[in-house]
Amino acid sequence: MRTRFELIRELAPSIEPFRFRQIDQALFAPECDGWNNISSLPYEMRELIATVQWMSLSLETMRKSASNDTYKALLKLEDGLLIESVLMRNARGSWTVCASSQVGCAMGCAFCATGRMGLKRNLTSDEITDQLRFWLYFLFKNPEIGGRISNVVMMGMGEPLANYDNLKYAMNKWLAYTELGHTNITVSSVGFLPRLEQMLSDMEFPHIRMAISLHSAIPETRKAIVPTSFDDFLPKLADWSKRYLAKFGNRRHHLTFEYVMLSGINDNNTDAIALAKYVNGIGNVRVNLIPYNFTDMGFEKSVNERVIKFQKTLERRGVIATRRRPMGDDISAACGQLAVKKTS
């Protein structure tokens, strides 16, 4: 599937490079909602490229949580496939976009409804890029909602690093043409080691924050939860993590391990001690304890008392651990719930 700029080059092969910068600036300006409104482009050029899609996705349905702090958009792509993208109010009163990288997912994590869909295809660079544009336009057209987008997390549908080149393209566009800084973007990965290694030497991959979906520091338990895991995954991840932190780590650029709390699976004291030992062997790593959000995958969430005890066990051993606040679970917009169920 050709990108927006590839189509423009076909229609206007002699277009100057600075015109593409003007187009990019317009694409991220929500008050400019079409080619004809890019006043910096000559009228003849606007007419020439008018057949190129302004936005690579369109809204099918929008749902809002009862607490008014989460919006979930079901978005239709050019080929008719559907993805979900989420807008969440964050602790600073601004908004965080949770973007998708694939239609479905091939990782098959046991607790995740998206994995049950299987992988349909990677999103194009435009389709990733345009999810942020979609929400910028949404807030612009609904000023009564208020606030600005301060963060993007690649924690929606799919394994972002399995769509490495398109992800990289989109993030570089966001950094160049919005107010987002490097530490305002977080990529969540199941631990796709070949691409994690590539990141370390890729000068074009932006130095954003990384969050690794760990879910257990006990090899047998992790393989049961994350079927893409393998026997020596944990030592290999630890080695990569140390090299990542040596290259990029600082006070604001820590590494996060995500840990979904599953009742009777990975939430006992033995699990907590193993996790603390693993983290302490690496360095500047923070643990984010995530409540399991109900799906029909056969799991139960850990009770609050067990989560608090788990967190205290980590903290007594010197691990910085936070608990994620559930958001959007009443509209199936929370972690692990995105599965493009079309509702009105």
Salt bridges, closest charged atoms under 4 A:
GLU10 OE1 - ARG2 NH1 2.56
ASP24 OD2 - LYS173 NZ 2.56
GLU60 OE1 - LYS342 NZ 2.81
ASP69 OD2 - ARG325 NH1 3.57
ASP79 OD2 - ARG121 NE 2.75
GLU84 OE2 - LYS72 NZ 3.28
ASP126 OD1 - ARG4 NH2 3.57
GLU127 OE1 - ARG121 NH1 2.96
ASP130 OD1 - ARG4 NH2 2.99
ASP130 OD1 - ARG133 NH1 2.96
GLU179 OE1 - ARG148 NH1 3.64
GLU197 OE2 - ARG243 NH2 2.53
ASP202 OD2 - LYS168 NZ 2.97
GLU204 OE1 - LYS168 NZ 3.61
ASP231 OD1 - LYS223 NZ 2.47
ASP232 OD2 - LYS236 NZ 3.88
ASP239 OD2 - ARG243 NH2 2.96
GLU258 OE2 - ARG324 NH2 3.23
ASP267 OD1 - ARG306 NH1 3.32
ASP296 OD1 - ARG116 NH1 2.95
